[in-house]
């Protein structure tokens, strides 16, 4: 019914930048909050950034000033611009969204994840 597909991950050197994208598709009536989580090896999954349908944002302290979340409501897409990347940012990044379907049921959806590796 609804799918989230991430793109933009890859290998980058410390100090570099990447831009992640997540596009939602399917029987969507509306999308409220969209966000990004990440999970590094041996660690719990953590919230990185979130953005509401109205544009209100929230960031993890570890990424404030370096990452920027944004969205294009017309395209049902959320972005994560990542600058000044550090090795500790290495993780699988997952897109997440609260979506009301055409049938007016709200669900929380997850993408399959995209790998971000920050290394020399």
HUZI-V357322 format. One record per backbone hydrogen bond with DSSP energy under -1.0 kcal/mol. NH is the residue of the N-H (numbers start at 1). CO is the residue of the C=O. If there is no record, write none. Layout:
BEGIN
nh=NH co=CO
nh=NH co=CO
END
This chain:
BEGIN
nh=3 co=25
nh=5 co=23
nh=7 co=21
nh=12 co=117
nh=15 co=85
nh=16 co=13
nh=18 co=82
nh=20 co=80
nh=21 co=7
nh=22 co=78
nh=23 co=5
nh=24 co=76
nh=25 co=3
nh=27 co=1
nh=28 co=26
nh=29 co=100
nh=30 co=100
nh=32 co=98
nh=34 co=51
nh=35 co=96
nh=36 co=49
nh=37 co=94
nh=38 co=46
nh=39 co=92
nh=43 co=40
nh=46 co=38
nh=48 co=36
nh=49 co=36
nh=50 co=58
nh=51 co=34
nh=52 co=56
nh=55 co=52
nh=58 co=50
nh=60 co=48
nh=63 co=60
nh=66 co=63
nh=67 co=63
nh=68 co=81
nh=70 co=79
nh=72 co=77
nh=77 co=72
nh=78 co=22
nh=79 co=70
nh=80 co=20
nh=81 co=68
nh=82 co=18
nh=83 co=66
nh=85 co=16
nh=89 co=86
nh=90 co=87
nh=91 co=116
nh=92 co=39
nh=93 co=114
nh=94 co=37
nh=96 co=35
nh=97 co=109
nh=98 co=33
nh=99 co=107
nh=100 co=30
nh=101 co=105
nh=102 co=27
nh=104 co=101
nh=107 co=99
nh=109 co=97
nh=111 co=95
nh=114 co=93
nh=116 co=91
nh=117 co=10
nh=119 co=12
END
